[in-house]
């Protein structure tokens, strides 16, 4: 059977592709197609081990290209859809690409999947579509209250995916994850930005009072959750995937300072992000009870190993932070 994985040259998608290959024979997939536009955060280097597998083919292309997506999805059994613009700060500066890729691009994939007879379509989304929550945790049936161009574009793509299930019977499942971390994350995101800044002796920017709360999820646990949904999730359903470790940004920065042998003098308070959500927290009861999901990477261990990876792989991240003009 064929599976098409979009956006797999990025951080989460590339790790998913690696873990998927370990299970592909058991799941009866022998034709793995990776579709990626190789924009600024997608890198072929992330797929070094994946592309050595004879079952894998790589296609450089945009999910907005209907002729291309029709061709790739015709006769495919499954789609796992990671391709997205994903950085909140970039969406605040320039929102249009987020709506084009995340909403219109997803709709094009859904239409190609419908025409191509795809059986299972996993749409990978984010807990940011829920907005912000002062206490408690979001369940999957919570209303969507996104507060940034990025999160609103992802909410739009979620609704498009679910509409294709209800209207056309397409086998859509939506996953909504909490904040991911791990190796190969583009250094515009908090953890790799702070680690690489500290490696270069630069201060780290902390938004506002630093008391915004996030639930941290190791990329491996996220990908394991997606695999469970792909294999056994109920069509038309939504599954939250969380890590179970909620921290204020200030507490996270303190841990990073310790791991990088730095101190508070390296922290620079900066003006808060526009529309900055105060707290995220997902209820993972559904995926835990229905599919047996449990995060396996303890946060302290995962964070330590992630910091070590960036320290040992400067050749990977330095060109991304300091590109040659």
N, C-alpha and C positions, 0 to 999 in steps of 0.2 A: 504494500500500500504506500501511497505517497502522502507526505505531510509537507506543507509549506510554512516556513517560519519566517515572519517578516521582522526586520529590524535586528537580526541576529548578529550583526557586527558591532552592536553596542554592548554596554555593560551587562545588563541582565540577560538579553537575548543570547549573547555568546556563551554565557555560563549555562543557560538552559540547553543550548545545542550540545554542549559537552555532556551534560547529564542525560540528555535524551538519547544520545548515541549508546550509552551504557544499557539502556532499556529497550532500544529499538527492535532488537531481535525478538525479545519476549512479547513486545506489543505488535509484532508483525509488520513493522515499517521497514522497507528496503529501498525507499526512494525519498531522500530528504533534500528538499529544495530550500535554499536560503535566499531570500530577497531582501536587498538592502540598498538604499540610495547612496551610502557612504558620504553622508553629510559630515559636518565637523566632528561629531561624537562617535561616528561609526568607523571602525578601523579593521582592515583585513588582518592585521597582526593579532587581533583578538580571536581570530578563527584559525590560527596556525595548526593546532592539533585537529580541529574538526575537518578542515579541508583536505587532510591526508586520507580521510576515510573514503573508500571507493563508492559508498552509498550516497555521498553528499555532492550536490552541485550548487554552485554559487551563481546568482544572477544579480548584476548591478542594475537597479531600476527603481522607479518611484511608484508607490502604491496609488498615485493619482492616474497612472497610465493604464486606462481601461483595457486597451488591446493586450498589453503585457499581462495584467492580472487575469484576464479571461483565459489566456493561453496557459498560464501556470496552474490555475485552479481547476481547469477542466479535467474532471476525473479524479481529482485529489480526494482522499478520504478525510483529511483534517487540515485545519489552519490554526496556527498559534500566532497571534497578532501582537507583537511588541512595538512595531514601528510607530514612533510618535516624537513630536517635539515635547521636551519634558522639563525644562528649567524655568522655574517661576520668574526669576529676575529677568530673563530674556523675554518672557511673555509680557511683562510689564513695559519693557522698552519697545517691543515690536510684536503686537498681538496677532497680526494677520497670518503669518506662517503657521501659527498654532491652530487656528480654525481651519486653514486649508488642509494641513496634514492630518490633524486629529479627527476632524469631523468629516470633511469631504473625502479624505483618503480612506478612512474607515468605511464610509458608505460605499465607495467604489469596490473595496474588497468584499464587502457583504454582498453586493450585487453580483460580482464575479463568482462568489461562492454559491449563491443561489442558482445562477445559470449553470454552474459547473457541477452541480450535484454533490457538493461537499456535505459530509455527514456531521462533522463536529467542528465547531468554530470557537476557539477560546480567545476571548477579547481581554487583554491584560490592561487593567485600569489601576486606579489609585484611591486611597482613602481620602484624598483631598477633595473629591467630589462632594463629600458630606459637609464640608465647611469647617466649622470649629465647634468644640463641645466642652463645656465648663466642667462637667462631671459625668461619670458613667462612661459607657462605650457604645459606639454605633453598632446596631445590627443591620443586616442587609436590607431590611425594609424601611430604614430611616429615609426621610425625604432628602433630596439633594439640594444643598445650599452653597455652591461653590463661590469663592470670593476673589479669584484671580482669573485673568484670561486663560492661563494654563488649565486650571481646574475646571473652569466652565467649558473649555473645549473638550476635556476628557468626559465631563458629564454628558455633553452632547453626543459624543461617540458611544457612550454607554447606552443612551436612550435609542440611538439608531440601531445598535446591535440587538437590543431587546425587542424593538419594533419589527425587525426582520424575522425574529422568531415568531412573534405573535401573528404577524400578517402572512408570512410566507412559509412558516414552519421550519425555517433554517435552524439547525442544531446549535444554537448559540449558548455559550456559558460565559459569564463575566466574572473576573477576579479583581478584587480591590485590595491592594497591598499597602502596608505601612512603609515607613522610610527604610529603604534598602541601604546596605553598606557592604563592602568587600573589595577584593582586588579588581583592578581594571575599571573602576568608576571614574568617569571623566572629572578632571580636577577643578571643575567649577562648583561641584557639590561640596557640602560642608566638610565632611571628614577628609576627603583627599585634598581639598583646598587648604585646610588648616595644617595637615601633616606636611604637605609640600612647601607651604609658606615657612613653617618652622624649620624645615630642612635647609632652607635658603637664608634663614636668619631674618625673615620678614615677620611683621606683626600679623595677627589674625583678627579679622573684623567680626565683632559680635553685635548683632542687631539689637537695638533697644536695651531693655533691662536684662536680656538673656534668659528670661523665664518662660519662653515659649516651650511647650512640651511636645515631644515626638516619641512614637513607639518605634524602636529600632529592630530591624529584621535582616538577618544575614541573607545575602543573595542565594546561597545554597538552599536555605530553608524555603525561601520564596519559590525557587524553581521546583523544589520537591512538591510544594503545594500545587503548582500549576500542573505538574505531571499527574497528580492525583485527580485533578479536575478533568484533564484531558481524557484520562482512562475511565473514570467512574462517575464524573459529575453528572447531575441531572440536567437535561436540556432545558434551556430557558431560565436557569437559576443563576443566582449571584452568590459568590463565596468571598468572604473577607479572609485575608491571609496576614497575620500579624506575628511579631516576634516576642511580644510579652514583656518588653523592657522599655518602660516609659522614663524619660529623663528630660529635665530642662536643658536647654542649649548650654547654659552656664555649667551645669554639672558635667555634661559631655566634654566641654572644652577643658575643664579641670583634669579629666581623665587623659585627654590627648596631650595636655601639657606635661603630665607626669610621664607618659609613655615616650615623649619626645625630649625628655630631660630639659624642659623649659619651665618658666614660671609666669606668674600673672602679669609681669611687666611686658610680656609679648602679646597681651590682649588689648585691642583697641575698640572701644565702644563706638558704634556708628549709628547714624539715624536709622530708625526702624524701617523695614520694608513696607511699602504701600499695601494696605489690606492684609497685613500679616496675621494669619490664623494663630490663635493663642494655644490651642491644644488639639491634638489628634489622639483618638483611642478607638481601636476596632474590637468588636466582640467576635471571637473566632469559634464560638460554640458550634456553629453549623458545620464547618469543614472538619472540626475535630470529631464530632459525633457521627457525622454521615460518612466521612472518608478516612478517618483515622489520622488526621494531620496533627503533628506535634513538632514544634521547632526543636532542632537537635543541636544547634551551635550556641553554647552559653555566651552571653554578650561579652563578658570580660575576655574570654578566650578569643572570640571572633574579632574583637577590636584590636587586641594585641597582635594577632596574626595579620590583620589588615595593615596596621601601621608598619609592621616589619616588611610586608610586601612592598609598600611604597619606598621604604628605605633601601630595599635591595633591588628595586627596578626603576632607578632614576632614568635610565635610557628610554623607558616607556613613557613616562609622564613629562619629562623636561621639554620635549619638542611641542607638547600641547600647551604648556604654560608660557613658553618663550619661543614662539614660531619664528623661523627665519623669514624675513620679508623679502 
